[in-house]
Amino acid sequence: MNKKYLIGLVLVIALPLIYGFTSKYARLGNEELLNNDQVMVTGEQLFQKNCSACHGIDMTGNPPVFPSLVKVNERMKKNEVMELLQTGRKVMPSFAHLTQAERVAIAGYLYGETIETEMVTDITPVENGNRMFVANCARCHKATPDDPQPPDQKEWGMRPVILGGITAKYSIADFKNILNTGPCYMPSFDYLSDTDKEGIYAWLGTMEDVFFTSFTTSGYGCRMRCH
């Protein structure tokens, strides 16, 4: 048999095997790279995701409950901001669930710095709902009977309903309709995303025992009339 013919035959058989073997590991390498690839995020993006619901996208806040953060660098040291993010204060929840790098990026943004981090912490729908409730609902509504008196709660013929556990009475569709239409003197919250509305509903659903306890107390039923 011709020597050149033998070499050609070996190459015909071997090259597809070599290609398949190397391609497999090239694909595995790319998949591993994709799986380990982390999204870069700025302090501003982290602020908008975690803080703007209360303090506003422009940091002007909603005083006195949610203070303005404009020129916060003139009122607070950066380490004080970092500590506040770690511990929370009054109606502000703790953001200890964020990584140290994420909190550094947020504090840096408040100080006019541009900081990026590769770590992005997602909160659960229930945790997001808690924050959305504080930012949008707690000025008028209590979540439980033991909550402090909301600052904007008015005695306009009926007191705003205690919302904890109303998932026992209202479906998610009903709840979204209430938020969208704003019955009685309640404003519309149709600007909230479906994700945020569903998060609030999920968080209120963790307190169904509150609903059944409150529903048996005098006046709770009549305070539901607007809803």
C-alpha positions as CSV (number, residue, x, y, z in Angstrom):
1,M,0.0,0.0,0.0
2,N,1.3,3.5,-0.9
3,K,2.8,5.3,2.0
4,K,1.2,8.6,1.1
5,Y,-2.2,6.8,0.8
6,L,-1.8,5.5,4.4
7,I,-0.9,8.9,5.7
8,G,-3.9,10.4,4.0
9,L,-6.2,7.6,5.4
10,V,-5.0,8.2,8.9
11,L,-5.6,12.0,8.6
12,V,-9.1,11.4,7.3
13,I,-10.0,9.2,10.3
14,A,-8.1,11.2,12.9
15,L,-8.9,14.8,12.1
16,P,-12.7,14.6,12.8
17,L,-11.9,12.9,16.1
18,I,-9.4,15.6,17.1
19,Y,-11.8,18.3,16.0
20,G,-14.7,16.9,18.0
21,F,-12.5,16.5,21.1
22,T,-11.1,20.0,21.0
23,S,-14.5,21.5,20.1
24,K,-16.1,19.8,23.1
25,Y,-13.6,21.4,25.5
26,A,-13.8,24.7,23.7
27,R,-17.5,24.7,24.2
28,L,-17.1,23.7,27.8
29,G,-14.6,26.5,28.3
30,N,-17.1,29.0,26.8
31,E,-19.9,27.7,28.9
32,E,-17.8,27.9,32.1
33,L,-16.8,31.5,31.1
34,L,-20.5,32.4,30.6
35,N,-21.5,30.8,33.8
36,N,-18.8,32.7,35.7
37,D,-19.3,36.0,33.9
38,Q,-20.6,38.5,36.3
39,V,-22.5,41.6,35.3
40,M,-20.9,44.9,36.2
41,V,-23.2,47.3,38.0
42,T,-22.6,50.9,39.1
43,G,-23.4,52.6,42.4
44,E,-26.1,54.6,40.6
45,Q,-27.8,51.5,39.3
46,L,-27.7,49.9,42.8
47,F,-29.1,53.1,44.3
48,Q,-32.0,53.1,41.8
49,K,-32.7,49.5,42.5
50,N,-32.5,49.6,46.3
51,C,-33.0,53.2,47.4
52,S,-35.0,55.3,44.9
53,A,-38.4,53.9,45.9
54,C,-38.1,55.9,49.1
55,H,-35.5,58.6,48.3
56,G,-36.5,59.3,44.7
57,I,-34.7,58.7,41.5
58,D,-33.2,62.2,41.9
59,M,-32.4,61.7,45.6
60,T,-34.8,64.5,46.7
61,G,-36.7,62.1,48.9
62,N,-40.1,62.8,50.5
63,P,-39.5,64.6,53.8
64,P,-39.9,64.2,56.6
65,V,-40.3,60.5,56.4
66,F,-37.9,59.9,53.6
67,P,-35.2,62.6,53.7
68,S,-33.4,64.1,50.7
69,L,-30.0,62.7,50.0
70,V,-28.9,65.6,47.9
71,K,-25.6,66.9,49.2
72,V,-25.7,64.2,51.9
73,N,-21.9,64.4,51.8
74,E,-22.1,67.7,53.5
75,R,-24.2,66.3,56.4
76,M,-22.8,62.8,56.9
77,K,-19.4,61.1,56.7
78,K,-19.1,58.2,54.3
79,N,-18.5,55.8,57.1
80,E,-21.8,57.0,58.7
81,V,-23.6,56.3,55.4
82,M,-22.0,52.8,55.3
83,E,-23.1,52.1,58.9
84,L,-26.7,53.3,58.1
85,L,-26.9,51.0,55.1
86,Q,-25.7,48.1,57.4
87,T,-28.1,48.7,60.3
88,G,-31.0,50.7,59.0
89,R,-32.8,53.4,61.1
90,K,-36.5,54.0,62.0
91,V,-38.5,53.2,58.8
92,M,-35.4,52.6,56.7
93,P,-34.7,48.9,56.6
94,S,-31.2,47.4,56.9
95,F,-29.4,46.6,53.6
96,A,-27.0,44.2,55.3
97,H,-28.1,41.6,52.6
98,L,-26.1,43.6,50.1
99,T,-22.4,42.8,49.8
100,Q,-19.8,45.1,51.2
101,A,-18.8,46.1,47.7
102,E,-22.4,46.9,46.7
103,R,-22.8,49.2,49.8
104,V,-19.5,50.9,49.0
105,A,-20.7,51.5,45.5
106,I,-24.0,53.1,46.7
107,A,-22.2,55.3,49.3
108,G,-19.7,56.3,46.6
109,Y,-22.6,57.3,44.3
110,L,-24.0,59.5,47.0
111,Y,-20.6,61.2,47.2
112,G,-20.4,61.8,43.4
113,E,-18.0,58.9,42.8
114,T,-18.4,56.3,40.0
115,I,-17.8,52.9,41.4
116,E,-18.5,49.6,39.7
117,T,-18.8,46.2,41.3
118,E,-19.2,42.7,39.8
119,M,-21.5,41.5,42.6
120,V,-25.2,42.0,42.3
121,T,-27.5,40.8,45.1
122,D,-31.1,40.1,44.3
123,I,-33.7,40.3,47.0
124,T,-36.7,38.0,47.2
125,P,-40.2,39.2,46.0
126,V,-41.3,39.3,49.7
127,E,-38.3,41.5,50.7
128,N,-39.0,43.8,47.7
129,G,-42.7,43.9,48.7
130,N,-41.7,45.0,52.2
131,R,-39.6,47.9,50.9
132,M,-42.3,48.9,48.4
133,F,-44.9,48.9,51.2
134,V,-42.7,51.2,53.3
135,A,-42.1,53.5,50.3
136,N,-45.6,53.7,49.0
137,C,-48.2,52.5,51.5
138,A,-47.0,53.0,55.1
139,R,-47.7,56.7,55.0
140,C,-51.4,55.9,55.3
141,H,-51.7,52.2,56.1
142,K,-50.6,50.0,58.9
143,A,-49.5,46.5,58.2
144,T,-50.4,45.3,61.7
145,P,-52.5,46.8,64.5
146,D,-49.3,47.4,66.6
147,D,-47.6,49.5,63.9
148,P,-47.0,53.2,64.7
149,Q,-49.6,55.7,63.6
150,P,-48.9,56.5,59.9
151,P,-48.0,60.2,59.3
152,D,-50.6,60.8,56.6
153,Q,-53.5,58.8,58.0
154,K,-56.7,60.9,58.1
155,E,-60.0,60.3,59.7
156,W,-62.1,61.1,56.6
157,G,-65.2,59.1,57.5
158,M,-63.2,55.9,57.9
159,R,-59.6,54.9,58.8
160,P,-57.4,53.4,56.1
161,V,-57.5,49.6,56.4
162,I,-54.8,47.5,58.1
163,L,-53.3,45.7,55.1
164,G,-51.5,42.8,56.7
165,G,-53.1,39.6,55.4
166,I,-55.7,41.0,53.1
167,T,-54.6,38.3,50.6
168,A,-57.0,36.2,52.5
169,K,-59.8,38.3,51.1
170,Y,-58.5,39.7,47.8
171,S,-57.0,38.0,44.8
172,I,-53.9,39.4,43.2
173,A,-56.1,40.7,40.4
174,D,-58.3,42.5,42.9
175,F,-55.3,43.9,44.7
176,K,-53.7,45.3,41.5
177,N,-57.1,46.8,40.5
178,I,-57.2,48.7,43.9
179,L,-53.6,49.9,43.4
180,N,-54.4,51.0,39.8
181,T,-57.7,52.8,40.4
182,G,-57.2,54.3,43.9
183,P,-60.7,54.0,45.4
184,C,-62.1,56.7,47.6
185,Y,-59.4,59.2,48.6
186,M,-56.6,56.7,48.0
187,P,-54.3,57.8,45.1
188,S,-53.5,55.6,42.2
189,F,-50.3,53.5,42.2
190,D,-50.6,52.4,38.6
191,Y,-47.0,53.6,38.1
192,L,-45.7,50.7,40.1
193,S,-44.5,47.7,38.1
194,D,-46.4,44.4,38.2
195,T,-43.3,43.0,40.0
196,D,-43.5,45.6,42.7
197,K,-47.3,45.1,43.1
198,E,-46.9,41.4,43.3
199,G,-44.1,41.8,45.8
200,I,-46.3,43.9,48.1
201,Y,-49.1,41.4,47.8
202,A,-46.7,38.5,48.6
203,W,-45.4,40.4,51.7
204,L,-48.9,41.2,53.0
205,G,-49.7,37.5,52.5
206,T,-47.1,36.5,55.1
207,M,-49.5,38.1,57.7
208,E,-52.8,36.4,57.1
209,D,-53.1,35.8,60.9
210,V,-53.2,39.6,61.3
211,F,-56.2,39.8,58.9
212,F,-58.3,37.2,60.7
213,T,-57.5,38.7,64.1
214,S,-58.3,42.2,63.0
215,F,-61.4,41.2,61.1
216,T,-63.1,40.2,64.3
217,T,-62.4,43.5,66.0
218,S,-65.0,46.3,65.9
219,G,-65.0,48.4,62.7
220,Y,-62.6,46.5,60.6
221,G,-65.2,45.4,58.2
222,C,-66.6,48.9,57.6
223,R,-63.1,50.2,57.0
224,M,-62.9,47.9,54.1
225,R,-65.8,49.6,52.2
226,C,-63.6,51.7,50.0
227,H,-61.7,48.6,48.9
